[in-house]
Amino acid sequence: MTCSADVLEQTARGLHTFCLDLQSDRRRWEAFIASHPDAVVYHHPTWLTALEREYGQKCVSLACEDSSGELRAVLPLFLTKGLPFGVGRHATGRRLSSLPRTPIAGPVAKDPDAAIEILRAAIEYARAQHAQLEIKTRLEGLELLVQELVCLPWRFTHVAQLPPPSDGIPWEEFCEHGRLIRECGVCEDCTRLRFGNARKQHRVKWAANKALRSGLRVRYAEDERDLKEWYPLYLQTLQPNAVPPRPYRFFATLWSTMRPAGMMRFAVAEQQTEKGARMVAGSILLGFGQTEFYSFTGCAPADFGLHPHDIIQLDSIRAACKAGFRWYDFGEVPEEHEELNQFKGKWGTEPKRLYRYYYPNAPAASSEKPGRLTTSARKLWRKLPLRATEALGDLLYRYM
């Protein structure tokens, strides 16, 4: 898919919007997003390449430059077929999305003029492709810059602000009070890393210590065999919520591309037994710029009571601090998932509204509460063999 010359053209402000070739001009894109505080890992060419490989799609990488050739804005987009039937609040039909199968992306711009130009170029491109434009972002007020856009307030994501690395998390083998970090969990005397109020701090410490007493320890995977062992746990985690899983080849691509680039960590919680270490849970974290995202996780429901996700979060947040990230994003949660909202809220997070913008119109408003047909479909999904959910998920995502 390439941008047609009649869609993108020189503007009156001296700005030029075009399709940047991520293969030949990758460094310019990377340098721009590396210098912009609003850019996240989902804007990075490595993530865009993973999406391309997942279903053989081609990224429409819009870029806006000034008369001197300096980039002023970028906006990655993918053209998708759209689902042949409505599913919840998902749009149907052909879609030009930023980005499909991605929580947020949207435009990254140095100034309002560049944002306006690249958004208008995206609208023109969507028109030419007879597709609905969809932009997923945490930026508010894009409809005020470009009135053709329709704003749909989306869910909240849970974001924790991390202390600067100079404030120091006790990263040596022993904490500052002489106790092994992995044994004391959240040391009440170590005041440098806190999770909200005293009640939330106590909940974190209790859960982490329970995981430690159950013999759980966290390590970071170095071999793709760990990823293969984790994938069935990922399938088991999604099935009760009737969420279609991503294909294994997608995670294999992340492993081979994002991990070597330092943008992916795979945290594994293992239980020490007489027969050796047993993988209980694993979580994939993706980071770039100022934010690290808790992106994918897997754990057998029978092991939830061991609190593996608590010890993974604790270790991952410490690692994010050490790496210099400013924000740790736990991800969005549907409003009806109260238990998951409470889990993410206990880490002292702040809920931040996400937004979706559409052209020419937004999908019909619908409640997060599932209807009778959706409820029946979810019940059926929970009874399917795991391999069947894998195959159906792969089929569905080909259209999304």
C-alpha positions in Angstrom: 0.0 0.0 0.0 1.5 3.4 -1.0 0.2 6.9 -0.7 -1.2 8.3 -3.9 0.2 11.6 -5.0 -3.2 13.3 -5.4 -4.0 12.7 -1.7 -0.9 14.2 0.0 0.3 17.6 -1.2 2.2 20.7 -0.3 0.2 22.9 2.1 -0.2 26.7 2.5 1.8 26.6 5.7 4.9 25.3 3.9 4.4 21.8 5.3 4.5 18.7 3.2 2.8 15.4 4.2 4.0 12.2 2.6 4.4 8.5 3.1 7.8 7.9 4.6 9.5 4.6 3.7 10.3 2.9 7.0 12.8 0.6 5.2 15.0 3.3 3.6 14.2 6.3 5.9 13.8 4.5 9.2 16.5 6.5 11.1 14.7 9.8 10.5 11.4 8.4 11.9 13.3 6.9 14.9 15.2 10.1 15.6 11.9 12.1 15.6 10.0 9.9 18.0 13.1 9.5 20.2 13.1 13.3 20.7 9.3 13.7 21.4 7.9 13.1 24.9 4.5 11.9 23.6 6.0 9.1 21.5 5.6 5.5 22.9 6.8 2.1 21.9 3.8 1.6 19.6 5.1 4.4 17.4 8.4 2.6 16.9 9.2 1.0 13.5 10.0 -2.3 15.3 6.4 -2.5 16.6 5.1 -1.4 13.2 7.1 -4.2 11.6 5.7 -6.7 14.0 2.1 -5.7 13.0 3.1 -5.9 9.3 4.4 -9.5 9.7 1.4 -10.6 11.8 -1.0 -10.5 8.8 1.0 -9.4 5.8 -0.2 -5.8 6.1 1.7 -2.7 5.1 2.1 0.4 7.3 1.0 3.7 5.9 3.6 5.8 7.6 2.5 9.4 7.2 5.1 12.1 8.0 4.9 15.8 7.8 8.0 17.9 7.1 8.7 21.6 6.7 10.5 23.4 3.9 13.9 22.5 5.3 13.1 18.8 5.4 12.8 18.6 9.1 10.1 16.2 10.4 7.3 18.0 12.3 4.8 15.1 12.8 4.3 11.4 12.2 1.2 9.2 12.2 1.4 5.4 11.6 -1.7 3.8 10.0 -2.9 0.4 8.8 -5.7 -0.4 6.4 -7.8 -3.3 7.7 -10.8 -5.1 6.3 -13.0 -4.6 9.4 -15.2 -7.2 10.9 -18.1 -8.5 8.8 -20.4 -8.1 11.9 -20.5 -5.8 14.9 -18.6 -6.9 18.0 -19.2 -4.6 21.0 -17.9 -1.1 20.3 -15.7 -2.1 17.4 -16.3 -0.4 14.1 -17.1 -2.5 11.0 -16.2 -2.3 7.4 -12.9 -1.0 5.9 -10.8 0.9 8.4 -7.7 3.0 8.4 -6.5 2.7 12.0 -3.8 4.1 14.2 -3.3 1.4 15.1 -5.1 -1.9 14.8 -4.5 -4.5 17.6 -2.7 -1.7 19.6 -4.0 0.2 22.7 -2.8 3.6 21.6 -0.7 5.4 19.0 -2.1 8.4 17.2 -0.2 11.5 15.9 3.0 12.7 17.3 3.5 16.4 16.4 5.8 19.2 17.3 3.1 21.9 17.0 -0.6 22.3 16.2 0.0 23.2 12.6 1.8 20.0 11.9 -0.9 18.0 13.8 -3.6 19.6 11.7 -1.8 18.9 8.4 -1.1 15.2 9.2 -4.6 14.6 10.5 -6.2 16.2 7.4 -3.9 14.0 5.2 -5.1 10.9 7.1 -8.7 12.0 6.4 -8.0 12.4 2.7 -6.3 9.1 2.5 -9.2 7.4 4.3 -11.6 9.0 1.8 -9.5 7.8 -1.2 -9.6 4.2 0.3 -13.3 4.4 1.1 -12.4 3.5 4.7 -13.3 4.8 8.1 -10.5 6.6 9.9 -9.9 5.5 13.5 -7.3 7.1 15.8 -6.5 5.7 19.2 -4.7 8.1 21.5 -4.5 9.6 24.9 -4.5 13.1 23.4 -7.5 15.2 24.1 -9.1 17.8 21.8 -8.1 16.6 18.3 -11.6 17.3 17.2 -11.0 21.0 18.0 -8.0 21.0 15.7 -9.8 19.2 12.8 -13.6 19.6 13.0 -14.2 16.7 10.7 -13.1 14.3 13.4 -15.6 12.8 15.8 -14.4 12.2 19.4 -15.4 9.1 21.3 -14.2 9.1 24.9 -12.9 5.6 25.5 -11.9 3.6 28.6 -9.4 4.6 31.3 -5.9 3.3 31.5 -4.0 2.9 34.8 -0.7 4.8 34.9 1.8 4.9 37.8 4.4 7.7 37.9 7.8 6.4 38.8 10.4 8.1 40.9 13.6 9.3 39.1 16.4 6.8 39.1 18.5 9.2 41.1 16.0 8.8 44.0 17.2 5.2 44.1 15.4 2.0 44.4 17.6 -0.3 46.5 18.9 -2.3 43.6 21.8 -4.0 45.3 21.4 -7.6 46.5 20.2 -6.4 50.0 17.9 -3.5 50.6 19.1 -0.6 52.7 17.9 -2.3 55.9 19.9 -5.5 55.3 17.0 -7.7 54.2 17.0 -9.6 50.9 14.8 -7.6 48.5 13.2 -10.7 47.1 12.4 -11.9 50.6 11.1 -8.8 52.2 8.8 -7.9 49.3 7.9 -4.3 49.9 10.0 -3.2 52.8 7.9 -0.8 54.9 11.0 1.0 56.0 12.2 1.5 52.4 10.3 4.7 51.7 11.7 5.4 48.2 9.2 3.3 46.3 5.6 3.7 47.4 2.3 2.5 46.0 -0.4 4.9 47.0 -1.7 5.2 50.5 -0.8 3.0 53.5 -3.8 0.7 52.8 -2.7 0.1 49.2 0.9 -0.3 50.4 -0.1 -3.0 52.8 -2.1 -4.9 50.1 0.9 -4.9 47.8 3.2 -6.1 50.6 0.8 -8.8 51.7 0.3 -10.2 48.2 4.0 -10.1 47.3 5.0 -11.8 50.6 2.4 -14.5 50.0 3.9 -15.2 46.6 7.3 -15.4 48.1 6.2 -17.7 50.8 4.6 -19.9 48.1 8.1 -20.3 46.6 7.6 -17.9 43.7 10.5 -16.0 42.2 10.8 -13.7 39.2 13.4 -13.9 36.5 13.7 -12.4 33.0 13.6 -14.9 30.1 16.7 -15.3 27.9 15.5 -18.2 25.7 12.5 -18.4 23.3 11.7 -21.8 24.8 10.3 -19.8 27.8 8.0 -18.0 25.4 6.7 -21.3 23.9 6.1 -22.7 27.4 4.2 -19.5 28.4 1.9 -19.3 25.4 -0.6 -21.9 26.6 -0.8 -20.0 29.9 -1.7 -16.9 27.8 -4.5 -18.8 26.1 -5.8 -20.0 29.5 -5.8 -16.4 30.8 -7.9 -15.0 28.0 -10.4 -17.8 27.6 -12.5 -17.0 30.7 -13.0 -13.4 29.5 -13.7 -14.6 26.0 -10.9 -12.4 24.6 -9.4 -13.7 21.3 -5.7 -14.5 21.6 -2.9 -13.2 19.3 -1.1 -15.9 17.3 2.2 -17.3 18.6 4.0 -16.0 15.5 3.3 -12.4 16.7 5.0 -13.0 20.0 7.9 -14.8 18.2 8.4 -11.7 16.1 8.4 -9.5 19.2 11.0 -11.8 20.7 13.3 -11.7 17.7 13.0 -7.9 17.0 11.9 -5.9 20.0 13.8 -7.8 22.7 17.3 -7.4 21.0 16.5 -3.7 20.6 15.9 -3.4 24.4 12.2 -2.6 24.0 10.8 -5.9 25.4 11.2 -7.7 28.7 9.6 -11.0 29.5 9.2 -11.5 33.2 8.5 -15.1 34.4 7.2 -16.1 37.8 8.4 -19.6 38.8 7.6 -21.8 41.7 10.4 -23.7 43.3 9.3 -27.3 43.9 11.1 -30.6 44.7 11.0 -31.4 41.0 12.5 -28.1 40.0 11.2 -24.8 38.8 7.6 -24.6 37.4 6.5 -21.7 35.3 3.4 -20.2 37.0 3.0 -16.9 35.0 4.7 -14.6 32.6 4.2 -11.0 31.4 5.5 -9.2 28.4 6.5 -5.5 29.0 7.2 -3.1 26.1 9.0 0.1 26.6 10.4 3.1 24.8 10.8 6.8 25.5 9.2 7.7 28.9 6.7 4.9 29.3 6.8 1.1 29.8 3.6 -0.9 29.1 2.4 -4.0 30.9 1.2 -5.5 27.6 0.5 -9.2 27.7 0.2 -11.7 30.5 -0.5 -15.4 31.0 -1.3 -17.5 34.0 -3.4 -20.6 34.6 -6.5 -19.5 36.6 -5.8 -22.3 39.1 -2.6 -20.4 40.1 -4.1 -17.0 40.6 -4.2 -17.6 44.4 -0.4 -17.7 44.4 -0.4 -14.0 43.4 2.2 -14.4 40.7 1.1 -11.1 39.0 1.8 -9.2 42.2 5.4 -10.3 42.4 5.9 -9.8 38.6 4.5 -6.2 38.9 6.7 -5.5 41.9 9.9 -6.6 40.1 8.9 -5.1 36.8 8.2 -1.7 38.4 11.6 -1.8 40.1 13.2 -2.7 36.7 11.3 0.2 35.0 12.7 2.6 37.6 16.2 1.3 37.1 15.8 1.7 33.3 14.8 5.3 33.7 11.2 5.2 32.6 9.0 7.9 34.0 5.6 6.1 33.6 4.5 2.5 34.0 1.2 1.9 32.1 -0.9 -1.1 33.4 -3.2 -0.8 30.5 -6.9 -0.1 30.0 -9.7 -2.1 31.7 -13.4 -2.4 30.7 -15.6 -0.7 33.3 -17.4 -3.9 34.3 -14.1 -5.6 35.3 -14.1 -4.3 38.8 -11.7 -6.8 40.2 -9.1 -6.0 37.5 -9.6 -2.3 38.1 -8.9 -2.8 41.8 -5.8 -4.8 41.1 -4.3 -2.1 38.9 -5.5 0.7 41.2 -3.8 -0.7 44.3 -0.4 0.2 42.8 -1.0 3.9 43.3 -2.0 4.4 39.7 -3.9 7.3 38.3 -6.7 6.6 35.8 -6.2 8.4 32.5 -8.9 8.7 29.9 -8.1 7.4 26.4 -9.8 8.8 23.3 -10.8 7.5 19.9 -11.4 9.7 17.0 -13.3 8.8 13.8 -14.0 10.1 10.4 -16.6 10.4 8.9 -18.5 9.2 11.9 -18.1 7.2 15.1 -19.5 3.7 15.6 -22.9 3.6 17.1 -22.7 4.1 20.9 -23.3 0.9 22.8 -23.1 -0.1 26.4 -20.1 -2.0 27.8 -22.7 -4.4 29.3 -22.9 -7.4 27.0 -26.2 -8.3 25.4 -27.9 -11.7 25.3 -26.2 -12.8 22.0 -22.7 -11.7 23.3 -23.3 -13.4 26.6 -24.2 -16.7 24.8 -21.2 -16.4 22.5 -18.9 -15.9 25.6 -20.3 -18.9 27.3 -19.6 -21.0 24.2 -16.1 -19.5 23.9 -15.2 -20.6 27.4 -16.1 -24.2 26.5 -13.9 -24.4 23.4 -10.6 -26.3 23.4 -7.6 -23.8 23.8 -6.4 -24.6 20.3 -9.8 -23.7 18.9 -9.6 -20.3 20.6 -6.2 -19.8 19.1 -7.4 -20.6 15.6 -10.5 -18.4 15.9 -8.5 -15.5 17.4 -6.1 -15.7 14.5 -9.0 -15.6 12.1 -10.7 -12.6 13.8 -7.6 -10.5 14.0 -7.1 -10.8 10.3 -10.0 -8.4 9.9 -9.1 -6.1 12.8 
